[in-house]
């Protein structure tokens, strides 16, 4: 009996046929094949004549069935790219997105600008999930002392594995807990960054089906207004930021102006700025903590 020889070119044609002819379907097909065979997407077309082993073909067909059922590519392959990092992901953590890369870039720009003032900046990542934000900052700012928190032990296990795989396990401290409860009450940081839940529970029907069905709801929804987590972070952040320290938050575009309004003109905050994502939507809020009494009744005598 002759063995059927199947090539990468045939596999790509099958994947596109199964997933549809749209650009997003083609991208998904290329991502699945790239992960399956350890190839960059740019190399897939250069190796169209490569022969697939029977096991590789069977695995591809299983992956295509999962994708056709709506499961995100990143959960199927267990991997996601973020600012040059290759991260493990599973349904206990959100899939890192390009908008969050912009949040990280804003923090890194501040750390570079303040390198003389803060040669070893302390950075707190609240709700770290896969560790994407914390690990990107640790990777791109080697002098930073990074702490990452999450209420989910499953998420922290994923984040720790990512840190170990990237050789960053000694550079990032992982701490379980709800927002600032995960750190000591007197700990202070030069930067606090978070991509918290910011979707209102009533907006469930507006989410893409693959998000609703597969991503962790606790990392998506934040009360009926979508603002519960953001309010808690903004209220508590002054206790944990040094004078001039940066608060950097990812937001829902439709509530960005409202959240910025909480900080504009407040005695604890200055330099309130909204940054647009690549689509021109306000998605990142930046604010600097002003010197002087913050919310805490007994403020630090001298802040570095």
TORKOL-739597 format. One record per residue (C-alpha): residue in one letter; z, x, y. Coordinates in nm, 2 decimals, decimal comma. Example, Ala and Ser with C-alpha at 12.3 -4.5 7.8 and 13.67 -1.06 7.14 Angstrom:
residuo = a | c3 = 0,78 | c1 = 1,23 | c2 = -0,45 $
residuo = s | c3 = 0,71 | c1 = 1,37 | c2 = -0,11 $
***
This chain:
residuo = x | c3 = 0,00 | c1 = 0,00 | c2 = 0,00 $
residuo = x | c3 = -0,10 | c1 = 0,14 | c2 = 0,33 $
residuo = x | c3 = 0,16 | c1 = 0,18 | c2 = 0,60 $
residuo = x | c3 = 0,08 | c1 = 0,01 | c2 = 0,92 $
residuo = x | c3 = 0,07 | c1 = 0,27 | c2 = 1,20 $
residuo = x | c3 = 0,20 | c1 = 0,13 | c2 = 1,53 $
residuo = x | c3 = 0,17 | c1 = 0,31 | c2 = 1,85 $
residuo = x | c3 = 0,36 | c1 = 0,31 | c2 = 2,18 $
residuo = x | c3 = 0,05 | c1 = 0,15 | c2 = 2,34 $
residuo = x | c3 = 0,07 | c1 = -0,14 | c2 = 2,09 $
residuo = x | c3 = 0,44 | c1 = -0,17 | c2 = 2,15 $
residuo = x | c3 = 0,39 | c1 = -0,20 | c2 = 2,52 $
residuo = x | c3 = 0,12 | c1 = -0,46 | c2 = 2,48 $
residuo = x | c3 = 0,35 | c1 = -0,66 | c2 = 2,25 $
residuo = x | c3 = 0,64 | c1 = -0,64 | c2 = 2,49 $
residuo = x | c3 = 0,44 | c1 = -0,76 | c2 = 2,78 $
residuo = x | c3 = 0,29 | c1 = -1,04 | c2 = 2,58 $
residuo = x | c3 = 0,63 | c1 = -1,16 | c2 = 2,47 $
residuo = x | c3 = 0,80 | c1 = -1,13 | c2 = 2,81 $
residuo = x | c3 = 0,51 | c1 = -1,25 | c2 = 3,03 $
residuo = x | c3 = 0,26 | c1 = -1,09 | c2 = 3,26 $
residuo = x | c3 = 0,47 | c1 = -1,08 | c2 = 3,58 $
residuo = x | c3 = 0,57 | c1 = -0,75 | c2 = 3,74 $
residuo = x | c3 = 0,93 | c1 = -0,81 | c2 = 3,65 $
residuo = x | c3 = 0,84 | c1 = -0,87 | c2 = 3,29 $
residuo = x | c3 = 0,63 | c1 = -0,55 | c2 = 3,28 $
residuo = x | c3 = 0,92 | c1 = -0,36 | c2 = 3,43 $
residuo = x | c3 = 1,15 | c1 = -0,50 | c2 = 3,17 $
residuo = x | c3 = 0,91 | c1 = -0,41 | c2 = 2,89 $
residuo = x | c3 = 0,88 | c1 = -0,05 | c2 = 3,02 $
residuo = x | c3 = 1,26 | c1 = -0,02 | c2 = 3,06 $
residuo = x | c3 = 1,32 | c1 = -0,14 | c2 = 2,70 $
residuo = x | c3 = 1,07 | c1 = 0,10 | c2 = 2,56 $
residuo = x | c3 = 1,19 | c1 = 0,39 | c2 = 2,77 $
residuo = x | c3 = 1,54 | c1 = 0,34 | c2 = 2,65 $
residuo = x | c3 = 1,43 | c1 = 0,29 | c2 = 2,29 $
residuo = x | c3 = 1,23 | c1 = 0,61 | c2 = 2,28 $
residuo = x | c3 = 1,42 | c1 = 0,83 | c2 = 2,53 $
residuo = x | c3 = 1,13 | c1 = 0,84 | c2 = 2,77 $
residuo = x | c3 = 1,11 | c1 = 0,80 | c2 = 3,15 $
residuo = x | c3 = 0,91 | c1 = 0,49 | c2 = 3,25 $
residuo = x | c3 = 0,65 | c1 = 0,71 | c2 = 3,41 $
residuo = x | c3 = 0,59 | c1 = 0,89 | c2 = 3,08 $
residuo = x | c3 = 0,53 | c1 = 0,57 | c2 = 2,87 $
residuo = x | c3 = 0,17 | c1 = 0,54 | c2 = 2,96 $
residuo = x | c3 = 0,11 | c1 = 0,91 | c2 = 2,91 $
residuo = x | c3 = 0,23 | c1 = 0,88 | c2 = 2,55 $
residuo = x | c3 = 0,05 | c1 = 0,56 | c2 = 2,45 $
residuo = x | c3 = -0,07 | c1 = 0,72 | c2 = 2,13 $
residuo = x | c3 = 0,27 | c1 = 0,81 | c2 = 2,01 $
residuo = x | c3 = 0,36 | c1 = 0,66 | c2 = 1,67 $
residuo = x | c3 = 0,67 | c1 = 0,44 | c2 = 1,64 $
residuo = x | c3 = 0,88 | c1 = 0,47 | c2 = 1,33 $
residuo = x | c3 = 0,94 | c1 = 0,14 | c2 = 1,14 $
residuo = x | c3 = 1,30 | c1 = 0,13 | c2 = 1,26 $
residuo = x | c3 = 1,20 | c1 = 0,18 | c2 = 1,62 $
residuo = x | c3 = 0,95 | c1 = -0,11 | c2 = 1,59 $
residuo = x | c3 = 1,21 | c1 = -0,34 | c2 = 1,43 $
residuo = x | c3 = 1,47 | c1 = -0,25 | c2 = 1,70 $
residuo = x | c3 = 1,21 | c1 = -0,33 | c2 = 1,97 $
residuo = x | c3 = 1,14 | c1 = -0,67 | c2 = 1,82 $
residuo = x | c3 = 1,51 | c1 = -0,75 | c2 = 1,81 $
residuo = x | c3 = 1,55 | c1 = -0,64 | c2 = 2,18 $
residuo = x | c3 = 1,25 | c1 = -0,85 | c2 = 2,28 $
residuo = x | c3 = 1,41 | c1 = -1,16 | c2 = 2,12 $
residuo = x | c3 = 1,73 | c1 = -1,10 | c2 = 2,31 $
residuo = x | c3 = 1,54 | c1 = -1,05 | c2 = 2,64 $
residuo = x | c3 = 1,33 | c1 = -1,36 | c2 = 2,58 $
residuo = x | c3 = 1,66 | c1 = -1,55 | c2 = 2,54 $
residuo = x | c3 = 1,76 | c1 = -1,43 | c2 = 2,89 $
residuo = x | c3 = 1,99 | c1 = -1,14 | c2 = 2,82 $
residuo = x | c3 = 1,97 | c1 = -0,87 | c2 = 3,09 $
residuo = x | c3 = 1,79 | c1 = -0,55 | c2 = 2,99 $
residuo = x | c3 = 2,09 | c1 = -0,34 | c2 = 3,08 $
residuo = x | c3 = 2,32 | c1 = -0,53 | c2 = 2,84 $
residuo = x | c3 = 2,05 | c1 = -0,50 | c2 = 2,56 $
residuo = x | c3 = 2,02 | c1 = -0,13 | c2 = 2,60 $
residuo = x | c3 = 2,38 | c1 = -0,07 | c2 = 2,70 $
residuo = x | c3 = 2,27 | c1 = 0,15 | c2 = 2,99 $
residuo = x | c3 = 2,21 | c1 = 0,11 | c2 = 3,37 $
residuo = x | c3 = 2,08 | c1 = 0,36 | c2 = 3,63 $
residuo = x | c3 = 2,28 | c1 = 0,40 | c2 = 3,96 $
residuo = x | c3 = 2,21 | c1 = 0,66 | c2 = 4,22 $
residuo = x | c3 = 2,08 | c1 = 0,91 | c2 = 3,96 $
residuo = x | c3 = 2,37 | c1 = 0,84 | c2 = 3,72 $
residuo = x | c3 = 2,30 | c1 = 0,69 | c2 = 3,38 $
residuo = x | c3 = 2,59 | c1 = 0,45 | c2 = 3,30 $
residuo = x | c3 = 2,72 | c1 = 0,26 | c2 = 3,00 $
residuo = x | c3 = 2,74 | c1 = -0,11 | c2 = 3,07 $
residuo = x | c3 = 2,84 | c1 = -0,41 | c2 = 2,86 $
residuo = x | c3 = 2,93 | c1 = -0,77 | c2 = 2,94 $
residuo = x | c3 = 3,28 | c1 = -0,68 | c2 = 3,06 $
residuo = x | c3 = 3,13 | c1 = -0,52 | c2 = 3,37 $
residuo = x | c3 = 2,87 | c1 = -0,62 | c2 = 3,63 $
residuo = x | c3 = 2,54 | c1 = -0,46 | c2 = 3,62 $
residuo = x | c3 = 2,52 | c1 = -0,21 | c2 = 3,91 $
residuo = x | c3 = 2,26 | c1 = -0,32 | c2 = 4,17 $
residuo = x | c3 = 2,06 | c1 = -0,15 | c2 = 4,45 $
residuo = x | c3 = 2,26 | c1 = -0,32 | c2 = 4,72 $
residuo = x | c3 = 2,57 | c1 = -0,13 | c2 = 4,60 $
residuo = x | c3 = 2,39 | c1 = 0,20 | c2 = 4,62 $
residuo = x | c3 = 2,37 | c1 = 0,13 | c2 = 5,00 $
residuo = x | c3 = 2,74 | c1 = 0,07 | c2 = 5,01 $
residuo = x | c3 = 2,80 | c1 = 0,41 | c2 = 4,84 $
residuo = x | c3 = 2,56 | c1 = 0,58 | c2 = 5,08 $
residuo = x | c3 = 2,75 | c1 = 0,44 | c2 = 5,38 $
residuo = x | c3 = 3,08 | c1 = 0,59 | c2 = 5,25 $
residuo = x | c3 = 2,92 | c1 = 0,92 | c2 = 5,17 $
residuo = x | c3 = 2,77 | c1 = 0,94 | c2 = 5,52 $
residuo = x | c3 = 3,12 | c1 = 0,89 | c2 = 5,67 $
residuo = x | c3 = 3,27 | c1 = 1,16 | c2 = 5,44 $
residuo = x | c3 = 3,00 | c1 = 1,41 | c2 = 5,54 $
residuo = x | c3 = 3,06 | c1 = 1,34 | c2 = 5,90 $
residuo = x | c3 = 3,43 | c1 = 1,38 | c2 = 5,87 $
residuo = x | c3 = 3,43 | c1 = 1,68 | c2 = 5,64 $
residuo = x | c3 = 3,61 | c1 = 1,91 | c2 = 5,89 $
residuo = x | c3 = 3,87 | c1 = 1,65 | c2 = 5,97 $
residuo = x | c3 = 3,92 | c1 = 1,55 | c2 = 5,60 $
residuo = x | c3 = 3,81 | c1 = 1,84 | c2 = 5,37 $
residuo = x | c3 = 3,96 | c1 = 1,66 | c2 = 5,06 $
residuo = x | c3 = 3,92 | c1 = 1,29 | c2 = 5,14 $
residuo = x | c3 = 4,11 | c1 = 1,04 | c2 = 4,93 $
residuo = x | c3 = 3,88 | c1 = 0,75 | c2 = 4,83 $
residuo = x | c3 = 4,00 | c1 = 0,42 | c2 = 4,67 $
residuo = x | c3 = 3,74 | c1 = 0,21 | c2 = 4,48 $
residuo = x | c3 = 3,89 | c1 = -0,14 | c2 = 4,42 $
residuo = x | c3 = 3,75 | c1 = -0,34 | c2 = 4,13 $
residuo = x | c3 = 3,55 | c1 = -0,05 | c2 = 3,98 $
residuo = x | c3 = 3,39 | c1 = -0,22 | c2 = 3,69 $
residuo = x | c3 = 3,16 | c1 = 0,03 | c2 = 3,52 $
residuo = x | c3 = 3,29 | c1 = 0,30 | c2 = 3,76 $
residuo = x | c3 = 2,95 | c1 = 0,31 | c2 = 3,94 $
residuo = x | c3 = 3,09 | c1 = 0,34 | c2 = 4,29 $
residuo = x | c3 = 3,38 | c1 = 0,58 | c2 = 4,21 $
residuo = x | c3 = 3,16 | c1 = 0,80 | c2 = 3,99 $
residuo = x | c3 = 2,87 | c1 = 0,82 | c2 = 4,24 $
residuo = x | c3 = 3,11 | c1 = 0,92 | c2 = 4,51 $
residuo = x | c3 = 3,29 | c1 = 1,18 | c2 = 4,29 $
residuo = x | c3 = 2,95 | c1 = 1,32 | c2 = 4,18 $
residuo = x | c3 = 2,80 | c1 = 1,34 | c2 = 4,53 $
residuo = x | c3 = 3,11 | c1 = 1,45 | c2 = 4,72 $
residuo = x | c3 = 3,28 | c1 = 1,71 | c2 = 4,50 $
residuo = x | c3 = 3,57 | c1 = 1,75 | c2 = 4,74 $
residuo = x | c3 = 3,68 | c1 = 1,39 | c2 = 4,72 $
residuo = x | c3 = 3,99 | c1 = 1,27 | c2 = 4,54 $
residuo = x | c3 = 3,88 | c1 = 0,94 | c2 = 4,39 $
residuo = x | c3 = 4,10 | c1 = 0,66 | c2 = 4,25 $
residuo = x | c3 = 3,94 | c1 = 0,36 | c2 = 4,08 $
residuo = x | c3 = 4,11 | c1 = 0,03 | c2 = 4,00 $
residuo = x | c3 = 4,04 | c1 = -0,28 | c2 = 3,80 $
residuo = x | c3 = 4,24 | c1 = -0,57 | c2 = 3,65 $
residuo = x | c3 = 4,02 | c1 = -0,57 | c2 = 3,34 $
residuo = x | c3 = 4,13 | c1 = -0,32 | c2 = 3,08 $
residuo = x | c3 = 3,79 | c1 = -0,36 | c2 = 2,91 $
residuo = x | c3 = 3,62 | c1 = -0,26 | c2 = 3,23 $
residuo = x | c3 = 3,84 | c1 = 0,04 | c2 = 3,27 $
residuo = x | c3 = 3,76 | c1 = 0,15 | c2 = 2,92 $
residuo = x | c3 = 3,39 | c1 = 0,14 | c2 = 3,01 $
residuo = x | c3 = 3,45 | c1 = 0,33 | c2 = 3,34 $
residuo = x | c3 = 3,66 | c1 = 0,60 | c2 = 3,16 $
residuo = x | c3 = 3,38 | c1 = 0,65 | c2 = 2,90 $
residuo = x | c3 = 3,13 | c1 = 0,69 | c2 = 3,18 $
residuo = x | c3 = 3,35 | c1 = 0,94 | c2 = 3,36 $
residuo = x | c3 = 3,39 | c1 = 1,14 | c2 = 3,04 $
residuo = x | c3 = 3,01 | c1 = 1,13 | c2 = 2,97 $
residuo = x | c3 = 2,94 | c1 = 1,25 | c2 = 3,32 $
residuo = x | c3 = 3,20 | c1 = 1,53 | c2 = 3,31 $
residuo = x | c3 = 3,40 | c1 = 1,36 | c2 = 3,59 $
residuo = x | c3 = 3,71 | c1 = 1,25 | c2 = 3,39 $
residuo = x | c3 = 3,92 | c1 = 1,50 | c2 = 3,58 $
residuo = x | c3 = 3,78 | c1 = 1,40 | c2 = 3,92 $
residuo = x | c3 = 3,86 | c1 = 1,02 | c2 = 3,91 $
residuo = x | c3 = 4,20 | c1 = 0,86 | c2 = 3,85 $
residuo = x | c3 = 4,17 | c1 = 0,52 | c2 = 3,69 $
residuo = x | c3 = 4,45 | c1 = 0,27 | c2 = 3,76 $
residuo = x | c3 = 4,49 | c1 = -0,09 | c2 = 3,62 $
residuo = x | c3 = 4,60 | c1 = -0,36 | c2 = 3,86 $
residuo = x | c3 = 4,50 | c1 = -0,63 | c2 = 4,11 $
residuo = x | c3 = 4,35 | c1 = -0,48 | c2 = 4,42 $
residuo = x | c3 = 4,62 | c1 = -0,27 | c2 = 4,60 $
residuo = x | c3 = 4,88 | c1 = -0,35 | c2 = 4,35 $
residuo = x | c3 = 4,72 | c1 = -0,08 | c2 = 4,13 $
residuo = x | c3 = 4,83 | c1 = 0,20 | c2 = 4,37 $
residuo = x | c3 = 5,17 | c1 = 0,29 | c2 = 4,51 $
residuo = x | c3 = 5,28 | c1 = 0,10 | c2 = 4,82 $
residuo = x | c3 = 5,29 | c1 = 0,42 | c2 = 5,03 $
residuo = x | c3 = 4,96 | c1 = 0,57 | c2 = 4,91 $
residuo = x | c3 = 4,70 | c1 = 0,62 | c2 = 5,18 $
residuo = x | c3 = 4,33 | c1 = 0,69 | c2 = 5,17 $
residuo = x | c3 = 4,06 | c1 = 0,81 | c2 = 5,40 $
residuo = x | c3 = 3,83 | c1 = 0,55 | c2 = 5,26 $
residuo = x | c3 = 3,87 | c1 = 0,22 | c2 = 5,08 $
residuo = x | c3 = 3,55 | c1 = 0,08 | c2 = 4,92 $
residuo = x | c3 = 3,49 | c1 = -0,23 | c2 = 4,72 $
residuo = x | c3 = 3,22 | c1 = -0,46 | c2 = 4,58 $
residuo = x | c3 = 3,46 | c1 = -0,75 | c2 = 4,51 $
residuo = x | c3 = 3,38 | c1 = -1,10 | c2 = 4,39 $
residuo = x | c3 = 3,22 | c1 = -1,29 | c2 = 4,68 $
residuo = x | c3 = 3,05 | c1 = -1,59 | c2 = 4,53 $
residuo = x | c3 = 3,19 | c1 = -1,94 | c2 = 4,59 $
residuo = x | c3 = 3,26 | c1 = -2,14 | c2 = 4,28 $
residuo = x | c3 = 3,03 | c1 = -2,42 | c2 = 4,41 $
residuo = x | c3 = 2,74 | c1 = -2,18 | c2 = 4,42 $
residuo = x | c3 = 2,72 | c1 = -2,16 | c2 = 4,04 $
residuo = x | c3 = 2,39 | c1 = -2,35 | c2 = 4,02 $
residuo = x | c3 = 2,22 | c1 = -2,11 | c2 = 4,27 $
residuo = x | c3 = 2,27 | c1 = -1,80 | c2 = 4,05 $
residuo = x | c3 = 2,00 | c1 = -1,67 | c2 = 3,82 $
residuo = x | c3 = 2,04 | c1 = -1,79 | c2 = 3,47 $
residuo = x | c3 = 2,09 | c1 = -1,44 | c2 = 3,33 $
residuo = x | c3 = 2,37 | c1 = -1,38 | c2 = 3,57 $
residuo = x | c3 = 2,55 | c1 = -1,71 | c2 = 3,49 $
residuo = x | c3 = 2,51 | c1 = -1,67 | c2 = 3,12 $
residuo = x | c3 = 2,59 | c1 = -1,30 | c2 = 3,07 $
residuo = x | c3 = 2,78 | c1 = -1,13 | c2 = 3,36 $
residuo = x | c3 = 3,16 | c1 = -1,15 | c2 = 3,38 $
residuo = x | c3 = 3,26 | c1 = -1,45 | c2 = 3,60 $
residuo = x | c3 = 3,58 | c1 = -1,29 | c2 = 3,71 $
residuo = x | c3 = 3,37 | c1 = -1,02 | c2 = 3,89 $
residuo = x | c3 = 3,15 | c1 = -1,28 | c2 = 4,05 $
residuo = x | c3 = 3,35 | c1 = -1,57 | c2 = 4,18 $
residuo = x | c3 = 3,62 | c1 = -1,58 | c2 = 4,44 $
residuo = x | c3 = 3,75 | c1 = -1,93 | c2 = 4,50 $
residuo = x | c3 = 3,59 | c1 = -2,23 | c2 = 4,66 $
residuo = x | c3 = 3,50 | c1 = -2,03 | c2 = 4,97 $
residuo = x | c3 = 3,39 | c1 = -1,70 | c2 = 4,80 $
residuo = x | c3 = 3,63 | c1 = -1,53 | c2 = 5,04 $
residuo = x | c3 = 3,96 | c1 = -1,51 | c2 = 4,85 $
residuo = x | c3 = 3,93 | c1 = -1,15 | c2 = 4,73 $
residuo = x | c3 = 3,78 | c1 = -1,03 | c2 = 5,06 $
residuo = x | c3 = 4,07 | c1 = -1,19 | c2 = 5,25 $
residuo = x | c3 = 4,33 | c1 = -1,01 | c2 = 5,04 $
residuo = x | c3 = 4,16 | c1 = -0,67 | c2 = 5,07 $
residuo = x | c3 = 4,12 | c1 = -0,70 | c2 = 5,45 $
residuo = x | c3 = 4,48 | c1 = -0,81 | c2 = 5,49 $
residuo = x | c3 = 4,62 | c1 = -0,53 | c2 = 5,29 $
residuo = x | c3 = 4,38 | c1 = -0,24 | c2 = 5,37 $
residuo = x | c3 = 4,56 | c1 = -0,13 | c2 = 5,69 $
residuo = x | c3 = 4,87 | c1 = -0,04 | c2 = 5,49 $
residuo = x | c3 = 4,66 | c1 = 0,20 | c2 = 5,28 $
residuo = x | c3 = 4,42 | c1 = 0,36 | c2 = 5,53 $
residuo = x | c3 = 4,50 | c1 = 0,66 | c2 = 5,75 $
residuo = x | c3 = 4,42 | c1 = 0,63 | c2 = 6,12 $
residuo = x | c3 = 4,04 | c1 = 0,63 | c2 = 6,15 $
residuo = x | c3 = 4,01 | c1 = 0,56 | c2 = 5,78 $
residuo = x | c3 = 3,70 | c1 = 0,36 | c2 = 5,66 $
residuo = x | c3 = 3,70 | c1 = 0,02 | c2 = 5,50 $
residuo = x | c3 = 3,36 | c1 = -0,04 | c2 = 5,33 $
residuo = x | c3 = 3,28 | c1 = -0,38 | c2 = 5,16 $
residuo = x | c3 = 2,98 | c1 = -0,54 | c2 = 5,00 $
residuo = x | c3 = 2,94 | c1 = -0,90 | c2 = 5,11 $
residuo = x | c3 = 2,74 | c1 = -1,21 | c2 = 5,05 $
residuo = x | c3 = 2,48 | c1 = -1,23 | c2 = 5,32 $
residuo = x | c3 = 2,56 | c1 = -1,58 | c2 = 5,42 $
residuo = x | c3 = 2,93 | c1 = -1,49 | c2 = 5,48 $
residuo = x | c3 = 2,89 | c1 = -1,14 | c2 = 5,63 $
residuo = x | c3 = 2,92 | c1 = -1,25 | c2 = 5,99 $
residuo = x | c3 = 3,23 | c1 = -1,46 | c2 = 5,91 $
residuo = x | c3 = 3,40 | c1 = -1,16 | c2 = 5,75 $
residuo = x | c3 = 3,31 | c1 = -0,93 | c2 = 6,03 $
residuo = x | c3 = 3,46 | c1 = -1,18 | c2 = 6,27 $
residuo = x | c3 = 3,80 | c1 = -1,14 | c2 = 6,10 $
residuo = x | c3 = 3,80 | c1 = -0,77 | c2 = 6,21 $
residuo = x | c3 = 3,62 | c1 = -0,78 | c2 = 6,54 $
residuo = x | c3 = 3,88 | c1 = -0,75 | c2 = 6,82 $
residuo = x | c3 = 4,17 | c1 = -0,73 | c2 = 6,58 $
residuo = x | c3 = 4,43 | c1 = -0,47 | c2 = 6,67 $
residuo = x | c3 = 4,40 | c1 = -0,29 | c2 = 6,33 $
residuo = x | c3 = 4,03 | c1 = -0,24 | c2 = 6,34 $
residuo = x | c3 = 3,75 | c1 = -0,08 | c2 = 6,54 $
residuo = x | c3 = 3,39 | c1 = 0,01 | c2 = 6,49 $
residuo = x | c3 = 3,31 | c1 = -0,30 | c2 = 6,29 $
residuo = x | c3 = 2,95 | c1 = -0,28 | c2 = 6,17 $
residuo = x | c3 = 2,73 | c1 = -0,48 | c2 = 5,94 $
residuo = x | c3 = 2,45 | c1 = -0,29 | c2 = 5,76 $
residuo = x | c3 = 2,14 | c1 = -0,46 | c2 = 5,62 $
residuo = x | c3 = 2,01 | c1 = -0,41 | c2 = 5,27 $
residuo = x | c3 = 1,64 | c1 = -0,31 | c2 = 5,19 $
residuo = x | c3 = 1,54 | c1 = -0,68 | c2 = 5,23 $
residuo = x | c3 = 1,70 | c1 = -0,69 | c2 = 5,58 $
residuo = x | c3 = 2,00 | c1 = -0,90 | c2 = 5,48 $
residuo = x | c3 = 2,35 | c1 = -0,81 | c2 = 5,61 $
residuo = x | c3 = 2,53 | c1 = -0,69 | c2 = 5,29 $
residuo = x | c3 = 2,77 | c1 = -0,41 | c2 = 5,38 $
residuo = x | c3 = 3,06 | c1 = -0,42 | c2 = 5,63 $
residuo = x | c3 = 3,21 | c1 = -0,11 | c2 = 5,77 $
residuo = x | c3 = 3,53 | c1 = -0,09 | c2 = 5,98 $
residuo = x | c3 = 3,76 | c1 = 0,19 | c2 = 6,09 $
residuo = x | c3 = 4,14 | c1 = 0,15 | c2 = 6,10 $
residuo = x | c3 = 4,28 | c1 = 0,19 | c2 = 6,45 $
residuo = x | c3 = 4,59 | c1 = 0,41 | c2 = 6,52 $
residuo = x | c3 = 4,91 | c1 = 0,22 | c2 = 6,60 $
residuo = x | c3 = 5,12 | c1 = -0,04 | c2 = 6,42 $
residuo = x | c3 = 4,92 | c1 = -0,21 | c2 = 6,15 $
residuo = x | c3 = 5,03 | c1 = -0,51 | c2 = 5,96 $
residuo = x | c3 = 5,32 | c1 = -0,32 | c2 = 5,80 $
residuo = x | c3 = 5,63 | c1 = -0,35 | c2 = 6,02 $
residuo = x | c3 = 5,73 | c1 = 0,01 | c2 = 5,97 $
residuo = x | c3 = 5,43 | c1 = 0,22 | c2 = 6,05 $
residuo = x | c3 = 5,39 | c1 = 0,59 | c2 = 5,96 $
residuo = x | c3 = 5,52 | c1 = 0,82 | c2 = 6,23 $
residuo = x | c3 = 5,24 | c1 = 1,06 | c2 = 6,20 $
residuo = x | c3 = 4,91 | c1 = 1,02 | c2 = 6,01 $
residuo = x | c3 = 4,68 | c1 = 1,28 | c2 = 5,90 $
***
